[in-house]
Amino acid sequence: MQLIYIGNRFKYQTEAVMKLFLPAQKFSFVYMTPEEQKNGLTIPAEDEMAEFCLSSDGDGITVSVNVRYDGRTERESVTLPLGSDDEVCEFVMSKLLYLCMSRLTGITSEWGILTGVRPVKQVHRAMKSGLDREGAIKLLKEKFLVSDSKCAIACDTAEVQKPILSRLEKSGGKTFGLYVSIPFCPTRCSYCSFISQSAQGQSVKRLIPPYIENLCDEIRRTGEITASLGMLPDTVYFGGGTPTTLSAEQLARIMRTVAESFDLSLVTEYTIEAGRPDTVTAEKLAAIKENGCTRISVNPQTLNDDVLRAIGRSHTAQQFFDSFELARKSGFTSINTDIIAGLPTDTPESFRATIDGLIRLSPESITVHTLSIKRSSNLNSSDEKQTFMKSPASFMVDHATERLYESGYKPYYMYRQKNMIDNLENIGWVKPGHESLYNIYIMEEVQTIIAVGAAASTKLVDTAGGRMERIFNFKYPVDYNSRFGTVIKRKEEIKDFYAQKK
């Protein structure tokens, strides 16, 4: 399909909206000026196309959309006041496109034209402007065309977060979250797009010891920098990958380095992802418990063994149950479990059994993800790519929402990704009092997250000044190891950021 832009380059948002309706479609892009159009510049138009035009005269700025799809045509046009900025024009153009495509396809998105990662931010923004819950819902519905059910869950999430964010504001910006990246997994799942290195093979096993050596060095240097700035962590989060791919001794060494390098007196939450049940052992659980971990995540993704095989997870549902029981016996009183709606070969009945099985276990939190087909995942190149949009993911998510509300869980953080089935969302559900502070802070972008390790992304946040900057480490462990000097040098940018704040 051809997307033609006349007098504008509003590709990012319009393409995102178009993908709500045509997620597997490939687009070609053409740009031209209004003068070129008037002078008769011809474009070899495809049978299916969308034309986005921005023009102005003495009366105002005209935003128009013309779409031809499946043998039919729809048009929308609005005139805005002179002086309307690009952000406003792009938003209006995206809304007009949504209206055209909805009429052409019969499809409506429950999130309307909200394509961003953090929909709850819109609720917080509305409430800070003085709107109550009803006002925020009205704004989401009228401005962004969000459905009643998604408005409700976004507002519920914001209300759970509100007292937690209020406490953070009182810290004066002197706390941060520490993220430690362990980018190794026992095997790679077919849907995964994270930077994770399969730990199979001797070459990778040889890569891990120098990686840990460098990681500990980066942790020590980062601790020196934050101490010089008078900053203390209040959360620690080990993610990946699968941190428990490492041995108990290796995990303990990294955790001891964290304790030696940072003042952990303010840390109230220390999470380690034991995401793959086939990596969980009593020895590893004892090591991480002894070194300060208070919260773990053991993730089945599904309790259907056939689906586990289809996505390349080399464990069974029974192994998950065994690992969960082992974690309880090891003294963990805050356990999260992740599942994914829309996995290949999964069915509504199978997904319902997964939700019911987890609720019977009564973990402190259950995170319900929706499958997102990423370019770098193995699933993106398989035959499943052609059928994933036919997945009953909406039913699965709706059922999970109903059952979790009934069972006393509340939504406490939410985020969305590109190419998610049915334009849905990921939601963390929690028993009150067990909310993950780290997850809330990073999703709402209200606190600095300082990250170490391969593929780690430090996000420096100055809420008072409205500034945000990122520092990226090299993605792959081999590059992280070979260019470690540059990694350490980049950490000095933390001091530069806070010097500007002063």
Number of C-alpha atoms within 10 A of each C-alpha: 17 19 21 23 21 20 19 18 19 20 17 10 19 22 17 19 22 19 19 25 20 16 19 15 9 9 14 10 14 13 14 16 16 16 11 13 13 8 9 8 11 8 10 6 12 12 11 15 19 26 17 26 22 22 15 16 8 7 10 15 19 18 22 20 25 18 20 20 16 10 8 9 16 17 16 16 17 14 16 17 12 13 9 11 11 12 10 11 20 21 17 20 24 26 23 23 27 25 19 22 25 16 12 18 12 9 14 20 18 18 24 22 27 23 19 14 16 19 23 23 18 18 26 20 12 18 17 10 10 10 16 14 18 13 14 22 22 17 18 25 17 11 15 17 21 22 17 14 11 19 24 16 18 25 23 18 22 26 17 17 21 13 11 15 17 10 10 18 13 9 10 10 17 16 20 25 26 26 23 24 23 30 26 25 23 20 18 23 21 20 20 20 17 16 21 24 20 18 20 13 8 8 9 15 13 11 14 20 13 15 21 19 13 22 23 21 18 21 25 17 16 23 22 13 17 21 14 10 14 9 16 21 24 21 23 28 21 24 21 27 25 24 23 29 25 20 16 18 13 18 23 20 17 19 22 15 18 21 17 13 19 19 16 17 10 11 17 14 21 24 23 24 22 30 26 26 24 19 20 23 18 13 13 21 24 16 20 23 20 12 17 18 21 19 23 24 24 24 23 27 25 26 24 19 14 14 19 22 14 14 19 14 21 15 16 20 18 14 16 23 18 15 24 24 13 16 24 13 12 14 12 17 15 20 23 26 25 19 22 22 28 27 26 20 16 21 19 18 9 16 27 17 15 20 21 16 14 19 18 9 11 16 19 20 26 27 22 23 22 25 25 28 26 18 13 14 17 19 21 19 14 11 9 15 14 11 11 23 18 10 20 18 26 19 16 23 24 12 15 21 20 10 16 20 13 10 13 12 20 23 27 28 28 26 18 21 19 18 19 23 24 25 25 25 25 22 24 24 27 24 19 14 7 17 23 22 21 21 17 21 21 15 18 20 18 19 25 24 24 23 26 27 29 28 22 23 19 21 21 22 21 18 15 9 9 7 11 15 13 15 17 17 23 19 17 16 23 17 14 20 21 14 13 21 12 12 22 18 9 13 21 14 16 20 14 10 16 13 10 8 11 5
